[in-house]
Amino acid sequence: MSEANTVRKKTRRIRHTGRTSQVRIYLGKQFRFFINESDWKVLPMAAIIAGLVAMVIKKRFFVNMEGSLIGAFALACVAIWNGCFNSIQAVCRERAIIKREHRSGMHISAYVAAHMIYQFLLCLAQTALTMAVLRTLDVPIPVAGFITPFMLLDIGITMLLISYAADMMSLFLSSISRTTTGAMTLMPFILIFQLVFSGGIIPLPEWSRPLSNFTISSYGIQALAAQSGYNEQPMTSVWTTVAGLKDEVIGGTVTVGEVMEYMDNPSLQKYRDRVAVKALTVADVENFLDTENKTGSDEVLSEPVTVGQIMDFIRTNKKLEEKKDQTITVNMTVGEIMDIFGEENVKQFIQEKTAQAAYKQEYERSFENIAGNWVMLVLFILLFAGLATIVLEMIDKDKR
């Protein structure tokens, strides 16, 4: 009698054989894990991480080039971190159960589909929390969007796709890991690869640049930087550095002849049309003399002087030619030099030129660019979900 019962136990199959019904069953199991195994803790953790990042980027994001790139990198890190921790232990912690149930008739495709649905909802909740925290902490995200009517929704879609792609990557890593310890040991190396080779903040050597094409972070940062209008904003770091040197003294001894010869330098010739000394008005003279009864008149007393006019005067002046062997010692501060050309003119010039040098085609704010990065993130999602399915389909051959 006992022998017959043993035979029946060995031949017993899973009652629900349809993939759809199995998806519902395993989806219910995931929600029980969410409540009973404290998987819900990933939600407050996502809010805390978002708060910490928001405090760092709130005065930078959507403000200038550097701030937008830093903000894009930081938000991509948040999304990848959330996604990785969601599922890095999801499969390996129940590997023995999966193997047993697969032999009893469980469809691996149904199991992975249930995980995809559950993990998508989890990523969606984390993204919503992140966006709420950014808004609450006054990160300067514009109201009007570029793809959708709202910029917060635009960024939310990108964050969701980054997080979900990282989630599916971790699901695959969990599928090939023997234990939870092994999965957690593997994850830091994957995170380092994702962040270091993203090509965002850290400049990559020429040989390593193709590696960024294989990172989720690269496409996420490109989408976020494009949405923030990276190429349309000023580059302020160089000007900030120069402005901090106002009191530094620049000096040296040169001959009058050397100064005259320098006027023919091609690097100086291209600035001939730039105004070196602005037009002088009656109001300017009154302010300079600090007169009591100021008229505030805009009457022009002298026309603006261009760099070209100064160059021509120095190069053709006969008196200077006679004294070309005479030495000149100059001791001026950076601030005094800027006053000669006008501080605002210098600031505008430096910011324009540095912004042109920092322009990046991959951060272009266009529908094709942003949508193209979204498509690449979707492909990563499907790739890792497919790889997880393939690996788990061979779980019966696993002797571990």
C-alpha positions as CSV (number, residue, x, y, z in Angstrom):
1,M,0.0,0.0,0.0
2,S,2.8,2.4,0.9
3,E,4.6,1.6,-2.3
4,A,1.5,2.6,-4.3
5,N,1.2,5.9,-2.5
6,T,4.9,6.6,-3.3
7,V,4.3,5.9,-7.0
8,R,1.3,8.3,-6.9
9,K,3.4,11.0,-5.3
10,K,6.1,10.7,-7.8
11,T,3.7,11.0,-10.7
12,R,1.7,13.9,-9.3
13,R,1.7,16.9,-11.6
14,I,1.0,20.6,-11.1
15,R,-2.8,21.1,-11.2
16,H,-2.8,24.3,-13.3
17,T,-1.0,23.5,-16.6
18,G,-2.0,26.6,-18.6
19,R,0.6,29.3,-18.8
20,T,-1.9,32.1,-18.0
21,S,-3.1,30.4,-14.8
22,Q,0.5,29.8,-13.8
23,V,1.3,33.4,-14.3
24,R,-1.5,34.4,-11.9
25,I,-0.4,31.9,-9.3
26,Y,3.3,33.0,-9.4
27,L,2.3,36.6,-9.5
28,G,0.3,36.0,-6.3
29,K,3.3,34.4,-4.8
30,Q,5.5,37.4,-5.6
31,F,3.0,39.7,-3.8
32,R,3.1,37.4,-0.8
33,F,6.8,37.7,-0.8
34,F,6.4,41.5,-1.0
35,I,4.4,41.5,2.3
36,N,5.7,38.5,4.2
37,E,9.4,38.6,3.2
38,S,9.7,42.4,3.7
39,D,10.3,43.0,0.0
40,W,8.3,46.2,0.6
41,K,11.4,47.8,2.1
42,V,12.7,48.7,-1.3
43,L,10.1,51.4,-1.5
44,P,11.2,53.6,1.4
45,M,14.8,52.9,0.5
46,A,14.1,54.3,-3.0
47,A,12.6,57.4,-1.5
48,I,15.6,57.9,0.8
49,I,18.1,57.5,-2.0
50,A,16.1,59.9,-4.2
51,G,16.1,62.5,-1.3
52,L,19.8,62.3,-0.9
53,V,20.4,62.7,-4.6
54,A,17.9,65.5,-4.9
55,M,19.8,67.5,-2.2
56,V,22.9,67.3,-4.4
57,I,21.4,68.2,-7.8
58,K,18.7,70.6,-6.8
59,K,20.8,73.7,-7.6
60,R,22.4,72.2,-10.7
61,F,19.9,70.1,-12.8
62,F,18.4,72.1,-15.7
63,V,20.7,75.1,-14.8
64,N,23.9,74.6,-16.7
65,M,25.7,72.0,-18.8
66,E,27.7,70.6,-15.9
67,G,24.7,70.4,-13.6
68,S,22.5,68.7,-16.1
69,L,25.1,66.1,-16.8
70,I,25.7,65.5,-13.1
71,G,22.0,65.3,-12.6
72,A,21.5,62.8,-15.4
73,F,24.3,60.6,-14.1
74,A,23.0,60.8,-10.5
75,L,19.4,59.9,-11.5
76,A,20.6,57.1,-13.7
77,C,22.5,55.7,-10.7
78,V,19.4,55.9,-8.6
79,A,17.4,54.0,-11.2
80,I,20.0,51.3,-11.7
81,W,20.5,50.9,-8.0
82,N,16.8,50.4,-7.4
83,G,16.4,48.0,-10.2
84,C,19.4,45.9,-9.3
85,F,18.3,45.4,-5.7
86,N,14.7,44.5,-6.6
87,S,15.5,41.2,-8.2
88,I,19.1,40.2,-7.5
89,Q,17.9,37.5,-5.0
90,A,14.6,36.8,-6.6
91,V,15.5,33.6,-8.3
92,C,18.5,32.2,-6.5
93,R,16.7,32.3,-3.1
94,E,14.1,29.7,-4.4
95,R,16.3,27.8,-6.9
96,A,15.5,24.4,-5.4
97,I,11.7,25.1,-5.4
98,I,11.9,26.2,-9.1
99,K,13.8,23.1,-10.1
100,R,11.2,20.9,-8.3
101,E,8.2,22.7,-9.7
102,H,9.6,22.7,-13.2
103,R,9.9,18.9,-13.1
104,S,6.3,18.8,-12.0
105,G,5.0,20.8,-15.0
106,M,5.8,24.5,-14.3
107,H,6.4,26.6,-17.4
108,I,9.5,28.7,-17.0
109,S,8.0,31.3,-19.4
110,A,5.1,31.7,-17.0
111,Y,7.4,32.0,-14.0
112,V,9.5,34.7,-15.8
113,A,6.4,36.5,-17.1
114,A,5.1,36.7,-13.5
115,H,8.4,38.2,-12.4
116,M,8.3,40.7,-15.3
117,I,4.9,41.9,-14.3
118,Y,5.7,42.1,-10.6
119,Q,9.0,43.8,-11.1
120,F,7.5,46.3,-13.5
121,L,5.0,47.3,-10.9
122,L,7.7,47.6,-8.3
123,C,9.9,49.8,-10.6
124,L,6.8,51.9,-11.4
125,A,6.2,52.5,-7.7
126,Q,9.8,53.3,-7.1
127,T,9.9,55.7,-10.0
128,A,6.7,57.5,-8.8
129,L,8.2,57.9,-5.4
130,T,11.4,59.3,-6.9
131,M,9.6,61.8,-9.0
132,A,7.5,62.9,-6.0
133,V,10.6,63.4,-3.9
134,L,12.3,65.4,-6.6
135,R,9.2,67.6,-6.8
136,T,8.9,68.0,-3.1
137,L,12.5,69.0,-2.6
138,D,12.2,71.6,-5.4
139,V,14.6,70.2,-8.0
140,P,14.2,72.7,-10.8
141,I,12.4,70.5,-13.3
142,P,10.4,72.6,-15.8
143,V,6.6,72.0,-16.1
144,A,6.4,71.7,-19.9
145,G,7.7,68.4,-21.3
146,F,9.4,67.7,-24.6
147,I,7.9,64.3,-25.5
148,T,4.8,64.4,-23.3
149,P,3.0,67.5,-21.9
150,F,5.0,67.3,-18.6
151,M,8.8,67.2,-18.1
152,L,8.3,65.2,-14.9
153,L,6.6,62.5,-16.9
154,D,9.3,62.6,-19.6
155,I,12.0,62.0,-17.0
156,G,9.8,59.5,-15.2
157,I,9.5,57.3,-18.3
158,T,13.3,57.4,-18.7
159,M,13.8,56.5,-15.0
160,L,11.3,53.7,-15.3
161,L,13.0,52.2,-18.3
162,I,16.5,52.4,-16.7
163,S,15.2,50.9,-13.5
164,Y,13.3,48.1,-15.3
165,A,16.2,47.3,-17.6
166,A,18.5,47.0,-14.5
167,D,15.9,44.9,-12.8
168,M,15.8,42.4,-15.7
169,M,19.6,42.4,-15.8
170,S,19.6,41.4,-12.1
171,L,16.9,38.8,-12.7
172,F,19.3,37.2,-15.2
173,L,22.2,37.4,-12.8
174,S,20.0,35.8,-10.1
175,S,19.1,33.0,-12.5
176,I,22.8,32.1,-13.1
177,S,23.8,32.4,-9.4
178,R,23.9,29.4,-7.2
179,T,23.2,31.2,-3.9
180,T,22.1,34.6,-2.7
181,T,25.6,35.2,-1.5
182,G,27.0,34.6,-4.9
183,A,24.5,36.9,-6.5
184,M,25.2,39.7,-4.0
185,T,29.0,39.2,-4.6
186,L,28.5,39.5,-8.4
187,M,26.3,42.6,-8.3
188,P,29.0,45.2,-7.2
189,F,31.1,44.3,-10.2
190,I,28.2,44.7,-12.5
191,L,27.3,48.1,-11.0
192,I,30.9,49.3,-11.3
193,F,30.9,48.3,-15.0
194,Q,27.6,50.1,-15.6
195,L,28.6,53.3,-13.9
196,V,32.3,53.6,-14.9
197,F,31.8,52.7,-18.6
198,S,28.6,54.8,-19.0
199,G,30.7,57.5,-20.8
200,G,28.9,60.2,-18.8
201,I,30.9,61.8,-16.0
202,I,34.1,59.8,-16.4
203,P,36.0,60.3,-19.7
204,L,36.8,57.0,-21.3
205,P,40.1,56.1,-23.1
206,E,39.6,55.5,-26.8
207,W,39.9,51.7,-26.5
208,S,37.1,51.5,-23.9
209,R,34.5,53.7,-25.5
210,P,32.8,50.9,-27.4
211,L,32.1,49.2,-24.1
212,S,29.6,52.0,-23.2
213,N,27.3,50.6,-25.9
214,F,26.8,47.6,-23.7
215,T,25.7,49.5,-20.6
216,I,22.2,50.4,-19.6
217,S,23.6,53.6,-17.9
218,S,24.9,55.0,-21.2
219,Y,21.5,55.1,-22.9
220,G,19.8,56.3,-19.7
221,I,22.3,59.2,-19.2
222,Q,22.0,60.2,-22.9
223,A,18.2,60.3,-22.6
224,L,18.2,62.3,-19.3
225,A,20.9,64.7,-20.5
226,A,19.0,65.3,-23.7
227,Q,15.7,65.9,-21.8
228,S,17.4,68.4,-19.5
229,G,18.6,70.4,-22.6
230,Y,22.3,69.9,-22.0
231,N,23.4,71.4,-25.3
232,E,21.2,74.4,-24.9
233,Q,22.6,75.5,-21.6
234,P,25.7,77.6,-20.7
235,M,28.9,76.1,-19.5
236,T,29.7,78.0,-16.3
237,S,32.6,76.1,-14.6
238,V,35.4,77.8,-16.6
239,W,33.9,81.2,-16.0
240,T,33.5,80.5,-12.2
241,T,37.2,79.5,-12.1
242,V,38.3,82.7,-14.0
243,A,36.1,84.9,-11.8
244,G,37.7,83.4,-8.7
245,L,41.1,84.6,-10.0
246,K,40.2,88.3,-10.2
247,D,42.7,89.3,-7.6
248,E,45.5,87.3,-9.1
249,V,48.3,89.5,-10.6
250,I,49.5,89.0,-14.1
251,G,52.7,90.7,-14.9
252,G,55.8,90.7,-17.1
253,T,58.3,92.7,-19.1
254,V,58.0,93.1,-22.8
255,T,59.4,95.5,-25.4
256,V,57.1,97.9,-27.4
257,G,58.2,96.1,-30.6
258,E,57.1,92.7,-29.3
259,V,53.6,94.2,-28.5
260,M,53.4,95.7,-32.0
261,E,54.4,92.4,-33.6
262,Y,51.8,90.6,-31.7
263,M,49.1,92.7,-33.3
264,D,49.5,90.6,-36.4
265,N,48.9,87.3,-34.6
266,P,46.1,85.3,-36.3
267,S,44.7,84.3,-32.9
268,L,44.1,88.0,-32.1
269,Q,42.9,89.0,-35.6
270,K,39.6,87.0,-35.3
271,Y,38.5,89.3,-32.5
272,R,38.8,92.5,-34.4
273,D,35.1,93.3,-34.3
274,R,34.7,92.7,-30.6
275,V,34.0,95.8,-28.5
276,A,36.9,96.4,-26.1
277,V,35.8,99.7,-24.7
278,K,32.0,100.4,-24.6
279,A,30.5,103.8,-25.7
280,L,30.9,106.5,-23.0
281,T,27.7,108.4,-22.1
282,V,27.0,111.5,-20.0
283,A,25.6,109.2,-17.3
284,D,28.8,107.2,-17.3
285,V,30.9,110.3,-16.6
286,E,28.4,111.5,-13.9
287,N,28.7,108.1,-12.2
288,F,32.5,108.1,-12.5
289,L,32.8,111.7,-11.0
290,D,30.0,110.9,-8.5
291,T,28.3,114.3,-9.2
292,E,25.4,115.3,-7.0
293,N,22.9,116.5,-9.7
294,K,22.9,113.6,-12.1
295,T,21.0,114.0,-15.4
296,G,21.2,110.3,-16.3
297,S,21.5,111.4,-19.9
298,D,22.2,108.7,-22.6
299,E,24.0,111.2,-24.8
300,V,27.0,109.5,-26.3
301,L,30.3,111.3,-25.7
302,S,32.5,108.7,-27.4
303,E,31.9,105.8,-29.7
304,P,32.8,102.3,-28.7
305,V,36.3,101.1,-29.4
306,T,36.8,97.7,-31.0
307,V,39.8,95.4,-30.6
308,G,40.7,96.0,-34.2
309,Q,40.9,99.8,-33.8
310,I,43.3,99.3,-30.8
311,M,45.4,96.8,-32.8
312,D,45.6,99.2,-35.8
313,F,46.6,102.1,-33.6
314,I,49.4,100.1,-31.9
315,R,50.7,98.7,-35.1
316,T,50.8,102.0,-37.1
317,N,51.7,104.5,-34.5
318,K,55.0,106.2,-35.4
319,K,55.8,107.3,-31.9
320,L,55.5,103.7,-30.7
321,E,57.7,102.6,-33.7
322,E,60.5,104.9,-32.5
323,K,60.3,103.4,-29.0
324,K,60.1,99.7,-30.0
325,D,63.2,98.8,-28.0
326,Q,61.8,100.3,-24.9
327,T,60.6,97.9,-22.3
328,I,57.2,97.9,-20.6
329,T,56.5,96.2,-17.2
330,V,52.9,95.3,-16.7
331,N,51.4,94.4,-13.4
332,M,47.6,94.0,-13.6
333,T,45.1,91.8,-11.9
334,V,42.8,89.5,-13.8
335,G,39.9,91.7,-12.6
336,E,41.5,94.9,-14.1
337,I,42.0,93.2,-17.4
338,M,38.3,92.1,-17.4
339,D,37.3,95.7,-16.6
340,I,39.1,96.9,-19.8
341,F,37.0,94.5,-22.0
342,G,33.9,94.6,-19.8
343,E,33.3,91.8,-17.3
344,E,30.0,90.8,-18.9
345,N,31.6,90.6,-22.3
346,V,34.4,88.4,-21.0
347,K,31.8,86.2,-19.1
348,Q,29.6,85.9,-22.2
349,F,32.6,85.1,-24.4
350,I,34.0,82.4,-22.1
351,Q,30.6,80.7,-21.6
352,E,29.8,80.7,-25.3
353,K,33.2,79.2,-26.3
354,T,33.2,76.6,-23.5
355,A,29.6,75.6,-24.3
356,Q,30.6,75.1,-28.0
357,A,33.6,73.0,-26.9
358,A,31.4,70.9,-24.6
359,Y,28.6,70.2,-27.2
360,K,27.8,66.5,-27.6
361,Q,25.7,65.1,-30.4
362,E,24.5,62.2,-28.3
363,Y,22.9,64.7,-25.9
364,E,21.0,66.5,-28.6
365,R,17.5,67.4,-27.5
366,S,15.4,65.8,-30.3
367,F,12.6,63.3,-30.4
368,E,14.7,60.9,-32.4
369,N,17.5,60.9,-29.9
370,I,15.4,60.5,-26.8
371,A,13.1,57.9,-28.4
372,G,16.1,56.0,-29.7
373,N,17.5,55.7,-26.2
374,W,14.2,54.5,-24.9
375,V,14.1,51.8,-27.6
376,M,17.6,50.7,-26.6
377,L,16.5,50.4,-23.0
378,V,13.5,48.3,-24.0
379,L,15.8,46.0,-26.0
380,F,17.9,45.5,-22.9
381,I,14.7,44.6,-21.0
382,L,13.7,42.0,-23.5
383,L,17.3,40.7,-23.9
384,F,17.8,40.0,-20.2
385,A,14.3,38.6,-19.7
386,G,14.9,36.2,-22.6
387,L,18.3,35.2,-21.2
388,A,16.8,34.5,-17.8
389,T,14.2,32.3,-19.5
390,I,16.8,30.4,-21.4
391,V,18.9,29.8,-18.4
392,L,16.0,28.6,-16.2
393,E,14.8,26.3,-19.0
394,M,18.0,24.3,-18.5
395,I,17.6,24.2,-14.7
396,D,16.9,20.4,-14.8
397,K,20.4,19.9,-16.1
398,D,21.9,21.8,-13.2
399,K,23.5,19.4,-10.8
400,R,23.8,22.1,-8.1
